[in-house]
Amino acid sequence: MQERFSLSLFENTRLRWWHERLTHALCGAKRCVERRRSPGAVKRLCAAALCAAPFAHAAQAQEALTPPEAAVGRVAQFEITAQSRVEQGAAHFSLSQHGQLRCEASEANAKDALFLCTFEQLSTEQSDGAKTSHFAWTKEKGVEHAEGEAPSPLALLHGALVASTLRVRVARNGEVTSVEGYGDVAKAMAQAPGAGAALLGVFAPSTIAANVAPVFGSDLPREGERKESDAWTRMRSIPAGPNRAIVMATTWRASPVTDGAVTLTGETNVTLEQDNAAGYLAATGEIVKTDAGVETIWSIADGALISRTSRLNMTSKWTIGDVTVEQTLESSVELRSLTVAVGADG
């Protein structure tokens, strides 16, 4: 899976539920009593563990692989489906999301454009093994609640999200440079004890920019980025605790244009960079194995995304003192345009 979703995944796992259980796993024995008195060390470990074919038509294709200029009134409608699961021993956390958004450009210039984005539909399910929470909403019917059921923190945050208009600023190269409009979500968070932005998953303030940017062409090669082999590499460094970062290196290649569309395939190498601190309670991490990749299908004729699928499966180990925990992360994200017909375009 490409580096974009990785950020979302690591953010998604920063949940209070996991913090409590990882702390218990690390400090559940009597010999760890003293370690309990060092919350900073445990917090650092928790943050680390949870955050924790060339073109025959090159000239034509390279010219076509450029994000379209955004004019005022341009509309992008798309849906995003995300699945993530984290396992640590017998414990697990899972989050499933499906949303439809409509984004319309209200401002545009040679440098960037401002899109106003609203939800047309949103549903999500979250489970920690012991309890499952649901949220379902459509623009036509509103929120669907079970009769007599009090809204869960998940429902409170998503309810505030669908009532918001997000201001998404998109650079000329397709990158999303900022997303604003989470005021109501912040208020809902204050009213929901134990809720955190991570419950919003791919739509969280810290992750939504990376997850919607491909809609605007952020996966496309930039000027001077493609090598003689027609491959290009993107690097992303994600903080994973003090003196530690997850580094995602994705090598992209483009297929020849077929039926007016081009397929971009990315293979991602995931590594952990860290400066090992001295001391018995210093946290260390190790990525045991990964399987990550992404495929983007872009319409040359429409100058727009058709679809994008990505995955990240990773097993990691995190150690503090003589206690080691292993976690397995499995995730996927799919984007699909609702304004570009897939049929003839592939």
N, C-alpha and C positions, 0 to 999 in steps of 0.2 A: 504494500500500500504506500502511496505517496506520502511525503512528509506532512501534508496538510492535515490528514486525519489523525496522524500520530499526536499532534498537539491536542486535538479534541479528546482523544482517548486518555491521555495522561491527566488532563483537566477533569474528565469525567470521573476518574477514580479518586479524586481528592474529596472524599465524602466523609462526614463525621462517622457514619456507620463503620467505614473501613478504618478510620483512625482509632476508634475505640477497640476494634478487634485486633488490629495489629499491635497496639499498645499492650493488650492483654496477652497476645502471643509472645511478645518480647519480655514482658514483665509479669507473667503469671506465676512463676515459681518463687519460692521464698528467697532464693539466692539473688533475685532481682530486686529486692526491696530497695536497696541503695540506688538502683537504676531508676526506680520510680521517683526518687528525689531529684533526678536530673531530667526534668521534662524537656529541656532544650535538646538533649541528645536524642531522646525518643522522637521528638517532633522532627528532628533532622532526618532520622531514618524513615519515619512515616512519609515525609515529603519525598524522599528519594524513592521509596518503594512504590508509592502510589502515583507519583507524579509522572511518581516515576514512569530494415532493408532499404538501402538508400533511395532517394527520389531520382527517377529517370527524368523527371520534369522539375528539377530543383528550383530554377528561377521562378517558374509559375507558382509552385507550391509555397516557396518562402514568401512571396509577395502576398499570397492568399492567406497565409497563416499569421494574420495580424488582427488583433481585436478591433471590431468595428468602432468608428467614431460614434460616440453617444450624442444624439440630438435630443433636444427637449421633446418629451412626449414618447420617446422610445420605451417600449414595455418588454420586460422579461418575466415570463411566468414559468415556474419550475416546481418540481417536487423533490424532496430529499428524504431518504429513508436510511436510518442508522440503527445498527445493532452493536452492542458491546457487552462483554461478559468478563468478569474478573474472578478467578478462583484462587483460594489460598487454603489448602487442606480441604476440610469438609465445608468450609464457608464459601459463599459466593455472592456476587452482586451482578445484576443484569439490568440493562436499560434498553428499551426499544422505542423508536420515535419515527413518526411519519408526518410530514408537513407539506403544505402547498403554499407558495408565496407568490405575490405579484409585486414587482418592482417597476416603478415608472420614473424616468429621468425628469427632474424638475429644474435642474440647472446643468449647463454644459459649456465647456470652453476647450481650448486646445490642450490644456493640462489635465483636467479631470472632469468628472460629472457627479452630480448628487442624485441618488435614487431614493425615492420614498417607497419603503417596502412594508406591506401588510400581509397578514396571514389570511388565507382563504379556508384553510382546514388544518387542524393539528390534533394528533392523538399520540399518546405515550403510555408506556407501562414500565414500572420499576419494581424490582423484587430483590429482597435480601435473603430469600430462602424461608424466612419466617413470616413475612408479610408482603403482599403485593398491592401496589397502588396504581390507579388508572386515571387518565384524563382524556376526554374526547370532546372536540368542539368543531363546529362548522359555521361558516359565515351565515348560512341560511337558518340553521336550527339553534345555534348558540351552544351552551355547555350542556352536556348530557351527564347528569348525576343520578346515582342510585337513590331512590326515595329514602329520606331519613338519614342518609350518609353525610357526615360532616366532611367538608373539603380537606384533603390531605395536603401536606406541604407541597407535594408534587403538583396538585391541582391548583393551589393558590398561586404558585409561581407561573405556571403555564396559562392560567386565567388572566394574569396581568400581562403576560407576553402577547397574547392574541388581541388584547385591547390596545396595544401600543403600535405606533408608526415608527419604524426604524429608519434612521437617516444614514444611508450607506454611501460613502464617498469612494469612487472608483477612479484610479489613475488610468492614464492612457494605455498602459501596458496590461491592464486588466486586474491589477492588484487592488484589493480593498484596503485603503489606508486608514479608515476609521468607521466605526459604527456607533451611533448615538441613539438615544431614545429609550433607555432602560430605567427611567425614573420610577414608573409605576411598579416595575419588577423589584426595584430596591425597597420600595415601601412594603410590598407583599412579603419580601424576605424578612423584614423587621417584624412582621406579624405572625411569622411561622417559625416557632422555636425549633431549632435543629435543622432548618432548611439552609441550603447553600446553593450558590449559583451553579455548582456542578450538576445539580438535579436537572438543569436545563439542557445538559448534554451538548449536542452539536449546535444548539441555539444559545449557549451561554455567552455572555459578553466577551469573554477571553478567547472564544473559539469560533464564533459565527463568521468572522471575517475570512478566516482560512477555509471554512467550509463552503461559503457561497461564492468566493472569488473565481473558481473555475467557470461559473456561469458567464462571467464577463471576459473570459479568455486568459486567465492568469497562467494556465498550463502551456500556452503557446510559446515557441522559442522567441527570444528577444533579439534585437539587432546585435550581431557579432557574437551571439551565444553558441551557435551551431559550429561544430568542428568539421574537418574534412570528411569525417565518417558520417556526417549528418546527425550525430548524437550530441546531446547537450546535458549538462549536469547541474542540478540545483542542490544547494546545501541549506540545511536548517538546523540551528542549534537550539535546543529546548532546555532551559534550566531545570535541574532535577535535584536541587538541594545545594548546600554550601560547597563551592569548589567542584561542582559536578554538573555535567550536561549530557543529554541524549543528543547524538548527532545523526541526522538523517541525510544520506547522500543518494539522491535519485537520478539515475541515468535514463534520459528520455530518447526515444527513437520514433520516427514517423513513417507510416506506410505510404505507398503510392495512393494518390487520390482514386477512389472507386465510387462510382455513382454519385459524384458531387460531394463526397465526404472523405475525410482523412482520419486515420486512427493513430493516436499517440499512445505509446506503451512505455510505462516507467517501471524500472526495477529499483528497489530501495534497499540500501545497505544500512543497517542500524548498529551504531557503536556507542559505547559509554566512555566519556572522558571524565577523569576524576583525579584530584590531587589527594592522595591518601594522607589524612591527618594522623598525627601521633596520638597514642592513648588507647586505653582498653575500650572505651566507649565510642571510639571513632567509627562512624558508619561507612561501610564499603558495599559496593554493588557490582553485580556481574550479569551481563546478558548472556544467557545460555544458548538460546537459539531464536531465530526470527524467520518469518515468512511474510514479506511485504511487497506489494505491487499495486499498480493503478493503470487503468485504461480509459482514455478519453476519446470520444468520437465527436469530431467537429465538422459542421456543415460549411463547406467552402461557398456554396451558392448563397446561403443565408447569412454567412458570417456569424454563426451562433453555435452554442453547444447543443448537441443532440443528447448525449448521455455520458456519464462518468461513473465508473465503479472502482472502488479501492478497498484494500484489506490490510490489516496489520495483526499478525499473530506473533506473540512474543512470550518467551519464558525467561524470567529473571530471578536472581537470588540476591538477598539483602541481608547483611550481617552487622550486628553490633555486639561487641564482646564475644561471647561464645554461643550466642543465639543466632540462628540463620532461618530465614523464612523464604519460601519459594512461591512465586506468583505466576499465573498464566493469564495472559490477556488475549482475547479474541475479539476482533472488531471488523466492521465493514460499513461503508457509506456508499450510497448510490444517489446520484443526481440525474434527473431526467427533465428535459425541456418539455413544456406544455404548449409552446408556441411554434416549435419546429417539428414537422411531421417526420417520423422515423422511417416509414415505408420505403420510398425510393432512395432515401439518403443513407440507407444501411441499417 
